[in-house]
Amino acid sequence: MHWRKALKDMKPYTPGKSIEEVKEMYGLNEVVKLASNENPYGTVPAVQKYFENMSINYEVYPDGYAGLLRTKMAEKLGVEENRLIFGSGSDELIVIIARALLGPGTNTIAATPTFPQYAHHAEIEGALVKEIPLVDGQHDLNAFHQAIDENTSVIWLCSPNNPTGSLINHEELVVFLEKVPENILVVIDEAYFEYITDPAYINTVNLTEQYKNVIVLRTFSKAYGLAAFRVGYGISSPEIITNLDTVRSPFNITSTSLQLAEVALEDDSFIAMCRKLNREQMVRIQEFAAENNLHVFDSEANFLLIEVPMNATDATEKLLQHGYIVRSGDALGVPGYIRVTIGTESQNDGFLEAFSTLIERVGHER
Ligand SMILES: Cc1ncc(COP(=O)(O)O)c(C=O)c1O
């Protein structure tokens, strides 16, 4: 087989353990998954109802143009329809961008730690990845700027950043965009956009009008609670959208998923509720961390990166034994921390109890 050289030292994505697996492993009846930043409140109620009555022509290909969803989304965002692209999750849009713009001889710039799929797909395409360490959990945009050279093709900004949850400051972003050459695509991945409560946040969609080389990525997987159905979207200039659409496979989103996204898009109250409850529950975990002298990064997303008083992989394993699936910082490039999705009130009651047990045990062992 003529596998690409880049694949030699790479591994497929390792998914976290499923609820069923953990139940089986530890003989538990209840297991709470707080590892993948999914929505603990489910999805928009109208979607659940719609599903019961859905009629789909099984034998007909989906609308490759995502026409109805496109019209609704364009209206909601106040942009022209030709400035949107839809993907099978924003994951697919990352693949499309890498495929369209990266290859041997090019390079790409991303933070570290950040969402690993940027570097993963850049490497598969044979591009060089320049990783810029976060400073206090924040993107170091000056260092990003210094890393640009004539072969730089794509810059990835993740805001709020996964796994720290930090938001890029708007003024700094604008100063940075002013300096980036127009032939470099700047991706602003806002998978957690709906959870942002920082009053200083200014809608980045407006930036895509002023800076034609910017694309904003968002998704129905998080606050809309439709991770199972894989719908993400990008907002950019018509020229960039046309080129990316050329790489996109023609029927990349199923008819079911398109219809559910259309229905979900109409329920702003569900999103507002999730944003509010997420913030309330996040404060509880932040307070717990403060009481226990554990560092926690400021987060504008639906997860927190929290210090643990032990090896992160051991902490993750111990929480698993209590029925809580979280992500070890060891796997995310942040040793000594775990990333926990903000659950519901009762999920967090249990999580904080399990976390307390862990901390007490470490105290005794010392
Ligand atoms: C920052 C970021 N971008 C993109 C994604 C991919 O989301 P999806 O493909 O479900 O839209 C995720 C998922 O965790 C993420 O954290």
The ligand as a MOL file (V3000), in Angstrom:
LIG
                    3D

  0  0  0     0  0            999 V3000
M  V30 BEGIN CTAB
M  V30 COUNTS 16 16 0 0 0
M  V30 BEGIN ATOM
M  V30 1 C -13.0140 23.4090 19.4330 0
M  V30 2 C -13.7920 22.3570 18.7270 0
M  V30 3 N -13.9690 22.4520 17.4130 0
M  V30 4 C -14.6650 21.5380 16.7270 0
M  V30 5 C -15.2190 20.4480 17.3740 0
M  V30 6 C -15.9390 19.4430 16.5390 0
M  V30 7 O -17.2970 19.5220 16.7270 0
M  V30 8 P -18.3390 18.8930 15.7070 0
M  V30 9 O -17.5740 18.1650 14.6400 0
M  V30 10 O -19.1680 17.9720 16.5040 0
M  V30 11 O -19.0970 20.0460 15.1500 0
M  V30 12 C -15.0710 20.2930 18.7510 0
M  V30 13 C -15.6240 19.1300 19.4360 0
M  V30 14 O -15.3250 18.8100 20.5540 0
M  V30 15 C -14.3250 21.2750 19.4520 0
M  V30 16 O -14.1180 21.1930 20.7620 0
M  V30 END ATOM
M  V30 BEGIN BOND
M  V30 1 1 1 2
M  V30 2 1 2 3
M  V30 3 2 2 15
M  V30 4 2 3 4
M  V30 5 1 4 5
M  V30 6 1 5 6
M  V30 7 2 5 12
M  V30 8 1 6 7
M  V30 9 1 7 8
M  V30 10 2 8 9
M  V30 11 1 8 10
M  V30 12 1 8 11
M  V30 13 1 12 13
M  V30 14 1 12 15
M  V30 15 2 13 14
M  V30 16 1 15 16
M  V30 END BOND
M  V30 END CTAB
M  END
